[in-house]
Amino acid sequence: MTLSIAIVGAGPAGYYTAEAAQKQWGNAVRIDIIDRLPTPYGLIRAGVAPDHQSIKAVTKRYEATNLAPGTRLVSNVTVGQDVSVEELLSLYDAVVLSVGAPLDKALGIPGDDLPGVVGSAAFVGWYNGHPDHAGLAVDLSHHGAAIIGNGNVAIDCARILAKTVDELASTDIAGHALATLAKSAVRDVHIVGRRGPHQASFTTKEAGELGHLVRAQPIVKPADLPPEAEDAALEPGHRKMVTHLRSFAGQPRNEKPVTINFEFFRRPVAVEGHGKAERLIVETTRLEDGQARGTGELHAIPCGLVIACIGYRTAAIPGVNWSDALGRFPTDDAGRIAPGLYASGWARRGPSGTIGTNRPDGFGVVEAMVADGITAAGKAGPAGLDALLATRGLRALDFAAWQKIEAAEVAQARPGAPREKIVDVTKMLAIAG
């Protein structure tokens, strides 16, 4: 008998889990990678910034995993709606939820429901052409934009707002986003963080890129930087990132029309405006035992767009234990949810780490399967899923269908761009044939 595994989610976590299963069982395993969208690759396609094409090259590795014997892509199938987890457990020897964390955490301040306030998953999905967010109304008619968060996603959002059309035209940014950005009135971008430069989680590369933008200057207030001698206590990579921030603080204001203002020691307390976002109210903070404490001093940042880059949550799936407090499935350290049911990636540990962090995650889940004695039990596996979907009149796509969609995207690309993403699922299905 052949072992059968269903992996729900065709992003990095799902592919690394599939790779680990292939290495563990070779030709003795059948793997279905199930995704609700017709397109694979998850955050590599819809989360990685379009001007970071080198990072997206990892999809070649995932493609090789998907084309290995015994492994299938089963896309355009929503687990929890088209098929239940309970049904998957009846069909496969093990099921792994690698669904990521696609939902934005709520900002949780007065006015966070005003038009103009968006989460970073929605905003990033908008400029990356994710079908869920392609229709997002992004108003760039105000001169100011505030980005809440001190991580790489915040810098990504700031960089996309600050770049010229020429800088973005050779990327795979969605055409609708490029057209909107071409008419943008945004000239003052503010990156707002409760704590200071030493606590920011930007990487060196992301911070350094801001110093090389055609029309934008990054600005750091010298008073926000701790004494330079304190940098010695930082990890080398973090110290290098802070060095970039220090270099920004030492530059005089130049003639570039766009500013990226680092607003350290600022805690968002409200979004205000008449029917839409017009300003972000922040409270000045100070550090006490590493924590940001409010001082009571308030300041208004004029802005018509507020992007909350404060974290993500996994979507609950009917029939699976889910923790509102954690924002994900509660698991043990190895990713176990219940007998035969596992989680990997952000669905297991929350939204942390890099793309590569998902690899040991996937291999750890397979090690847990081995430790749990998961063996072939004669279940129906992929053939059983096909039969179930057929009885429900559901149309699943395979990897060959994705390759047709991809070819169509490449064919309609702007000159110099790798592709023009198709953002309408109905059109994807028509192309898939």
N, C-alpha and C positions, 0 to 999 in steps of 0.2 A: 504493500500500500504506500501511497505517496502522501507526505505531509502537506497540508494546505493552510495558508495564512492569508488573512485579509488585512491590508493596511489602509486605513481610512485617512486620506490626505496625501496629495501628490506634491508636497513641498520638500524642503531639505530633510526634515525629520523622517518623512515617509520613505524617501529614497535611500537614506543612510540605513534605515531599518531593513529595507529590502536587500541592500548590499550585504548587510551583516548576515541575513538569513541565507543568502546565496552562498556566502563563504562557509557557513556552518553546515549546510545540508546539501549543497551542490545540486545535482539533478534529482535529488530525492525530495524536493519541495516545489510546490506550485504556489505562486504569489500573485494575488490580485491587489493592485494599487488603485483604490477607489477615490474619486474626487467629484465634487458637485459641479465644477466648471468643466467646459469642454477642453480647457487648456491646463497643462501640468505646470509644475515648478513653483507654485505658491508664491512666497515672498521674493524669490529670485526674479520672477516676472513682474510682480505687482508691488514689491516693497523696496527693492534695491533702487537707488537713485538712477535715473536714465543716463546721467553723465558718468556713471561708474561701470562702463561696459566690461571692463576686465573682470570684475567680480562675477558678472553673469556668465562667464565662460564655464563655470562649474556645471552648467546644464549639460555640457557634453558628457560629463561623468554620469549624470543622472540618465541621460539617453542610453548610454551603454548598459546601465543597470536595467533599464526598461526593456531593452532589446535582447537581453540574455534569455536563453531557453527557459520556459516555464514561468516567466513573469509577464503579466499583462497590465496595461492601463485600462481601467474601467471608468471612464469619465462621463460627465453629465448625469450622475447618479447621486442623489442626496441621501446620506445615511441619517436615519431619524425621521425621514419623510417618505422616500421611495422604498426604503427597506430599513428595518429596525436592527439595532445592535443584537437583540435577542435572536433574530433570524440569522444574522451573520454567524453568531456563536453556534447555531444549529448546523450551519453549512461548513464551517472551517474549524480546524483544530485550535487555532489561536487567532485573536483579533487585536490589532494595535490601533489605537486612536492617535493619529499624528496630525491633528486638525489645526494646530497652531493656536493663535490668539487673535482673531480677526476683529474683535470689537474694542472700541475705544472706552477707556475709563472715563467716567463722568468728571467734569471739572469741579462740580460741587460748590459753586459760589453763585450768589445772586446775579441774574442776568446771563447765565451760561446757556439759556435757551433762546437768546436773541439771534435773529438772522445775522450771519457774519461770524458766528462762533462755530468752529468745526473741530473735530478730533483729527489727530494726525493720520490715523488709518484711513479716514475718509479723504483727507487732502492728498496724501501720498497716493491713494488709490485713484484719485481724480487725475493727477498728472501722469500716472503710470498706466492709465487705461483699463482699470479693473471694472468689469461690467457692473458691479454693485454701486460704483461711485462715479462712473463716467458722466452721469447727468447732474452731478453736484453743482449747485449754483455758487460760484466763487466770484465775489464782487471785489474787484481790485481798483475801484474808482477813488478810494481814499488814499492819501499820501502815506498813511501809517499802517503797519502790520505788527502785531505782537505775537510772538511764539513762546509758549510757556513750556519750559523744560530745559535741562542742561545736559542732554545726551546727543548722540549723533543724528537722531531723527530731526531734532530741532535745527541742527546745522544744515542738514539736507534741505529742509523746508526753506530756510533762510537763503541758501545758495540758489535754489530754483527761482525764488522770487527776485533775487538780485542779478542773475545772469542776463546777458543780452540774448536776443533771439538767435543771433549768429552762433553764440556759444552753445545753444541748445539744439540747433537745427540738425546737427549731425548725430544726435542721440536718438533713442527710441521713445522719447517723450510723446505722449498722445497728442495727435494733431489738434484736438479741441482745446487742450491745455496750452499748447504753443500759441494758438490764435488769441486766446484770452490774455496770456502773458505779454503778447506783442502790444496790447493796448493798455497795459498796466500803468496806473498812476502812482504805484507804491514807490516811495523814495526813502522812507525811514523804516527799517526793519529792526525790531527790538527782540532780543533773546532774553527771556526773563527767568531768573533762577533764585530760589529761596536762599541758597548759600553762596559760597565764594568760589574763586578759581581753583583752589586746591580740592574742592569737593565736586567739581564738575566732572562728568564722565565722557567728555569728548575724547576721541582718539587723536593722536598726533596728526595723522593724514587729514582727517576732516577739518581740524582747526587750521592747519597750515594752508589748505586750499583757499581759505577766505582771503589770504594775502595776495592772491594772484588773479582776482576777478577784474574783468575789463572796466566795468563802470561802478564798482562798489568798493568802499573802504570799511574794514572792520575797526570798531572803536571800543577800546577798553579804558575805563576811568583808572588812572594811576592809583587813586585812593582805595580802589577795591582790591588791589594786589597786596598780599601779605609781604613782610620783609623778605628780600630775595634769599637770605640765609636759610629760611624755613623750607625752601625748595629741596634742600639736601635730604630731607626725610622722606621725600616722595619716591615711588618706584620710578626707574629710569624712563619708561615710556610716558608716564604721567608728567614727569618733570620736563620732558621735551615738549609736551603739549602746553604746559604752563609757560615755557619759554616763548612759544608763539604768541600767547596772550600778552606777555610782557613786551614783545616787539610791537604789537598793535598799540599798546599804551604809549610807546615812545615815539610814535609817528605824529607829525603835525597834520592837521586837517588839510586834505588835498582837494583838487577840483572835481573829483569823481562825484556824479550826481546822486548816488545811492549810498546810504550808510547802513551798516549792520552794527547795531549798538548792543553790546553785552550789558544787560541790566542785572548785575549780581546783587545779592542781598535785597531782593525784592520779592515779596509774597503777594500773589494775586488775591484780592479780596472781593472784587465785583467787576462786572461788565456793565457799562451804562450806555444809554442812548435812547433816542426817540424812535421806537419801532425797529431799530437795528443797532448793531454794535457801533459805537462812536468813540469809546475810550475804555481803557482797562485801568482800574484803580488798583494800585499796589501799595503795600505797606513796607517800609524799610525794616530790615531785620538786622540782628547781630548774632554772632555765633556764641553759644554757651554750651560747653561740653560737646561740641560738634553738632549741636542742634540749632536750627534757626528760630530765634525768638523775636516776636514782633516788638517794635519800639513805639508804635502808635502814630508814627509819622507817615502820612499818606501822600501819594503822588499820582497824578493822572498821566497815562500814556495815550495820546490821541491815536486812534486806529479804527479802521473799518473792517479789519479781519483779525480774528483771534484764533490761533491754532494751538490746541492743547496737546502737547507731546509728553503726556504724563503716565503712559503705560497702556497696556492692553489686557483684554480678558478673553478667555476661551468661551465659545458658545456652548451652552448646555445642550445635551442630546437626550431625548426622551429615553427613559429606562436605564440611564447611567448615573451613578452617584456623582453629584457636582457640588462644589463648595462656593457659596456666594462670597464668603470671606476671603478665600484664596483666589477666586476668579478663574478656577480651573478644576479639573478632576482631582480629587484627593487620591494620592497613590503612596505606596511605600517608596523607599529609596531606589528600588530597582524599576519602578514604573508599574507595579501591579495594582490593578483596580479591583478585580474580582477573578475567580478561577477562569483561566483562559483569556482574560481581558486585560490589556496593558495600554499604557500611554507612553509616547516618546516626544521629545522636543518641548516646545512651549506648553503643549497640553499637559505635560508632566511637571515641568519645573517652573512654569511661568515665563514671561517675556524677558529673557536675559541671555547674555552671551552673544557670540557671533554665529555666522552660518556654520562654521566648522565645529562649533560646540555641539551641534546635533549629531555628529558622527559617533563620538563615544556614547551618547545617549542611545542611539539605535543599537549599537553593539551590546550595550548593557542590557537592553530589553531582551535581546536574543539569548544572552547568557542566562537571564532569569527564566526564559522558556526552557532552556536545557536543564537548569536546576529544578524546575517544576515538573520535569519528566514529560513535557509535551511531546506526544508521538502521534503518528498517523492512526486515526481511529475509524477509518473507512467512511468519513463524512463526504458529502456530495461535492464540496469545494467549488471551483469555478463553474463547472457544469451546472451545479445546483443553483448558483446565482443567476446564470443565464436563463435557466428555466423559470425561476421566480420572476425575473424582470419581464420575461415574455408574457407570462400570465397577466401582468399588470399593464401591458401595452407600453412599456417604458423603453426608450431608445438609449442604449449606452454606446459610447464611442470608444475606439481603441487608439493605440499609438499611431497607427497609419492615418487615422482621421485627423489627429493632431498635426501630423506632418503636412497634410493638405492645407490646414488652416495656416500653419507656419509659412508654407510656400506662398500662399496668397498675401500674407503680411509682408513678406520680403519683396514680392512683385510690386506692391503699391507704395513702397518706401519713398520718402523724399530723397533727392540726390544726396548721397553721402551718409544717409541714415541706414541703420541695419534693418529696420522694418517699420511699418506703420501698423500699430496694433488694431485689430478688429475688436470693438468694444461691445458689439451687440450679439448676444448669444444666438438669436434666431438666424442672423447672418452666418455665424460660425457653423451652425447645424446644416445650413444650405450648402456651404462650401464643403463640409465633410461628406455630403452626398449620401 
